[in-house]
């Protein structure tokens, strides 16, 4: 399993700028809660889920199940 940044540098920049503005809270969610701090609870659970492969909600990260 690997976690990579999106290969699209423009998306990475937009999401990272968003995270800098929110102080680390997910830029694509409204609620500023612990669960929404990057890496958010949703993506942490997707990382644990062997059947999940794909981008996090904001598309900053990509989880690949290949070694
Ligand atoms: S892991 Fe992705 S969806 Fe979750 S907070 Fe970070 S950028 Fe947003």
Boltz pocket constraint, residues with backbone or C-beta under 6 A from the ligand:
constraints:
  - pocket:
      binder: B
      contacts: [[A, 15], [A, 24], [A, 25], [A, 26], [A, 27], [A, 28], [A, 36], [A, 37], [A, 38], [A, 39], [A, 40], [A, 41], [A, 43], [A, 56], [A, 57], [A, 58], [A, 59], [A, 60], [A, 61]]
      max_distance: 6.0
